[in-house]
Amino acid sequence: TGSEDKPNKAEAITELLHFYQLNEEEFCYVGDTVSDVAACRTAGVTCLSAAWGAGADVAALKEANPSKVFSSVKDLLHFLC
């Protein structure tokens, strides 16, 4: 959702919701930064934090998004299924 022409992720998420006619509770965003968590809060959607990357700040993600931080794709998949 972040790009040069749409740098505001919260606005981009809101546009996706409108385009696909989804309610906020029907949408999850997978992000790897605290700023992704903040953008999701602004847009009113759930953020699932991907903390498996080499540069992930796991402690900051856990503080910003308790109970929705995943250390592997497998863990995220288990949560979703």
C-alpha positions in Angstrom: 0.0 0.0 0.0 2.9 2.4 0.4 4.3 3.9 -2.8 5.5 7.2 -4.1 2.1 8.2 -5.5 0.3 7.0 -2.3 2.7 7.4 0.7 -0.1 7.4 3.3 -0.8 3.8 4.1 -3.9 4.5 6.2 -5.5 6.3 3.2 -4.4 3.6 0.8 -6.0 0.9 3.1 -9.2 3.0 3.3 -9.3 3.2 -0.5 -8.9 -0.6 -0.7 -11.8 -1.1 1.7 -14.0 1.1 -0.4 -12.8 -0.3 -3.7 -13.5 -3.9 -2.6 -16.6 -2.9 -0.5 -15.2 -4.4 2.7 -15.9 -3.6 6.3 -12.9 -2.9 8.5 -13.4 -6.2 10.4 -13.1 -8.1 7.1 -9.6 -6.9 6.4 -6.2 -7.6 7.8 -2.9 -6.0 6.9 0.4 -7.8 7.3 3.1 -5.3 8.2 6.6 -5.4 9.6 7.0 -2.1 11.3 5.4 -0.1 14.1 4.4 2.5 11.5 2.3 -0.2 9.8 0.5 -0.8 13.1 -0.2 2.9 13.5 -1.5 3.1 9.9 -3.9 0.2 10.5 -5.2 1.8 13.7 -5.9 5.0 11.8 -7.7 3.0 9.1 -9.5 0.9 11.7 -8.2 -2.5 10.5 -6.3 -5.3 12.2 -2.6 -5.3 11.8 -0.8 -8.6 11.9 2.9 -8.0 12.6 5.5 -10.0 10.6 8.5 -10.2 12.9 10.5 -12.8 10.9 12.7 -10.4 8.9 16.3 -9.9 9.8 15.7 -6.2 10.6 12.5 -6.7 12.6 12.3 -4.8 15.9 10.4 -7.5 17.7 10.3 -5.7 21.0 8.8 -2.6 19.5 6.3 -4.6 17.5 5.2 -6.5 20.6 4.8 -3.3 22.5 2.7 -1.7 19.7 0.7 -4.7 18.7 0.5 -7.2 21.6 -0.8 -10.7 20.7 -0.6 -10.1 17.0 3.2 -10.4 16.4 4.3 -13.5 14.5 7.9 -14.9 14.3 7.3 -17.0 11.2 5.0 -17.4 8.3 4.0 -20.7 9.8 2.9 -19.0 13.0 0.9 -16.4 11.0 -0.8 -19.1 8.9 -1.7 -21.0 12.1 -3.4 -17.9 13.5 -5.3 -17.3 10.3 -6.5 -20.9 9.9 
